[in-house]
């Protein structure tokens, strides 16, 4: 008998460390940026949420290109370039003296923000198909662990050393990932692989081909709707916390409170992907896990909509974290199973763009919704995440009829 393939090897452990360090930096920045923009630049809620829109808009445009470039030119060069872009963007935010510089930095970070997509493609390269969801779950666990450390550190730094400090420390963390990548990883695609991906007749993902790929469209539909709900949450969470959960508190207290609440998300997501997800994978396929994840996320947003104090806010964050821990790795694994192997990087980039599009639209409207009623983005997000169960149910039904693959989906290669 052949030995069971291992989820962990040296390369996988290095990728997890890179993602963890990267997410510490990102998690320090995200909860502080809205408060930083409001306090230092007197930006309105509508303009603040457009900072997020600018990032995801740039990521939407660049995502497929970054993914396909990694298929054709190798994972490592693209990973390094995107990480350097993140370093420069964080430094620019920390030293920004005007609103246009803030927006430029966010666009730059979005354009070069394919490092996580390429890291996921790297994992799919080195993992056998029957271990892919679990391996991507560990990548998301590294995300979660970064969010355990990052928000709390960012809140402490902002409250104790000023709002600029989290961005400069985040730049240093991103620089560490550049060094880790350069010195510890080797390329997973040989020169022959890259040449084949460039020359393959199937290497270009035509829109008509994607539209004819029914399971791919279902995965993309779930991803878009779920990320739209997520965009409503992240677009207004810090503002909601200041207005409702920590009403009347000063900047330092709100920053710390927001950081700690997001740390709860990190703890919940990490626990889900280390303990709950592997247990679920032994009993259920990816489509069923997607349904459960969407339902848990919806419950979390509905709970946040009625929360008026931090304790109930923590409950909502735990539910949202469990949902994210189940939903995201299963979706990422499913999307790679709907296309040929030479398209993995490209389809992950396209998947990232679809998710970014959901966040773009959501963050663009979230400020206006918040201005009408601080709870409105949370109610709408819960409703939309509930709707995401419908295409997920279609995937489950499809998998029952097409059981040729682990996880239930047949690869569409024509």
Secondary structure, 3 states (H helix, E strand, C coil): CCCCCCCCCHHHHHHHHHHHHHHHHHHHHHHHHHHHHHHHHCCCHHHHHHHHHHHHHHHHHHHHHHHHHHHHHCHHHHHHHHHHHHHHHHHHHHCCCCHHHHHHHHHHHHHCCCHHHHHHHHHHHHCCHHHHHHHHHHHHHHHHHHHHHHHHHHHHHHHHHCCCHHHHHHHHHHHHHHHHHHHHCCCCCCHHHHHHHHHCCCCCCCHHHHHCCHHHHHHHHHHHHHHHHHHHHHHHHHHHHHHHHCCCCCHHHHHHHHHHHHHHHHHHHHHHHHHHHHHHHCCCCHHHHHHHHHHHHHHHHHHHHHCCCHHHHHHHHHHHHHHHHHHHHHHHHHHHCCCCHHHHHHHHHHHHHHHHHHHHHHHHHHHHHHHHCCCHHHHHHHHHHHHHHHHHHHHHHHHHHCCCCCCCCCCCCC
